[in-house]
Amino acid sequence: MKKVLSRAVIGTTGGWRDSHRMSDAVERGDVDIIGLGRPLREDSDFVSEALRRQVRRSNL
């Protein structure tokens, strides 16, 4: 989709639990934004660790 909509910002949400996969998807340019619902609300350590690039899966 990114190839067709090269000027559009592509976001996704739901089902993302592994910070490594999230980072890879953004770095490859597959997506620009990943929305975090439950991991952000329920597992604040997951978010802070992901921002420090400490790879792990969410407990949710």
C-alpha positions as a LaTeX table, in Angstrom:
\begin{tabular}{lrrr}
\hline
Residue & $x$ (\AA) & $y$ (\AA) & $z$ (\AA) \\
\hline
Met1 & 0.00 & 0.00 & 0.00 \\
Lys2 & 2.87 & 2.40 & 0.78 \\
Lys3 & 4.11 & 2.09 & $-2.80$ \\
Val4 & 0.75 & 3.16 & $-4.23$ \\
Leu5 & 0.05 & 5.86 & $-1.64$ \\
Ser6 & 3.57 & 7.21 & $-1.32$ \\
Arg7 & 2.48 & 10.61 & 0.01 \\
Ala8 & $-0.03$ & 9.24 & 2.51 \\
Val9 & 0.75 & 8.55 & 6.15 \\
Ile10 & $-0.01$ & 4.89 & 6.80 \\
Gly11 & $-0.98$ & 3.83 & 10.31 \\
Thr12 & $-2.06$ & 0.58 & 11.85 \\
Thr13 & $-3.37$ & $-0.55$ & 15.19 \\
Gly14 & $-4.42$ & $-3.78$ & 16.84 \\
Gly15 & $-2.50$ & $-6.96$ & 17.41 \\
Trp16 & 0.93 & $-5.42$ & 17.84 \\
Arg17 & 2.54 & $-6.99$ & 20.92 \\
Asp18 & 6.22 & $-7.32$ & 19.98 \\
Ser19 & 8.28 & $-4.13$ & 20.08 \\
His20 & 10.90 & $-5.59$ & 17.72 \\
Arg21 & 8.30 & $-6.24$ & 15.02 \\
Met22 & 6.88 & $-2.75$ & 15.50 \\
Ser23 & 10.29 & $-1.18$ & 15.10 \\
Asp24 & 11.07 & $-3.30$ & 12.03 \\
Ala25 & 7.78 & $-2.34$ & 10.34 \\
Val26 & 8.46 & 1.37 & 10.83 \\
Glu27 & 12.13 & 1.15 & 9.83 \\
Arg28 & 11.24 & $-0.78$ & 6.63 \\
Gly29 & 8.73 & 1.92 & 5.79 \\
Asp30 & 5.78 & $-0.48$ & 5.83 \\
Val31 & 3.93 & 1.87 & 8.20 \\
Asp32 & 4.50 & 5.36 & 9.58 \\
Ile33 & 2.47 & 5.09 & 12.78 \\
Ile34 & 1.55 & 2.17 & 15.04 \\
Gly35 & $-1.30$ & 2.79 & 17.45 \\
Leu36 & $-1.00$ & 1.22 & 20.87 \\
Gly37 & $-4.26$ & 0.79 & 22.76 \\
Arg38 & $-4.03$ & $-1.76$ & 25.54 \\
Pro39 & $-0.23$ & $-1.91$ & 25.70 \\
Leu40 & $-0.16$ & 1.84 & 26.29 \\
Arg41 & $-2.97$ & 1.81 & 28.82 \\
Glu42 & $-2.34$ & $-1.44$ & 30.67 \\
Asp43 & 1.40 & $-2.11$ & 30.37 \\
Ser44 & 3.26 & 1.19 & 30.73 \\
Asp45 & 6.58 & $-0.61$ & 31.14 \\
Phe46 & 6.16 & $-2.06$ & 27.64 \\
Val47 & 5.93 & 1.40 & 26.11 \\
Ser48 & 8.89 & 2.88 & 28.00 \\
Glu49 & 11.03 & $-0.18$ & 27.21 \\
Ala50 & 10.05 & $-0.05$ & 23.53 \\
Leu51 & 11.11 & 3.59 & 23.38 \\
Arg52 & 14.49 & 2.56 & 24.86 \\
Arg53 & 14.61 & $-0.18$ & 22.19 \\
Gln54 & 14.48 & $-2.95$ & 24.77 \\
Val55 & 12.77 & $-5.69$ & 22.82 \\
Arg56 & 10.06 & $-7.71$ & 24.45 \\
Arg57 & 6.45 & $-8.78$ & 24.04 \\
Ser58 & 3.56 & $-7.11$ & 25.80 \\
Asn59 & 2.04 & $-9.09$ & 28.66 \\
Leu60 & $-1.44$ & $-8.57$ & 27.21 \\
\hline
\end{tabular}
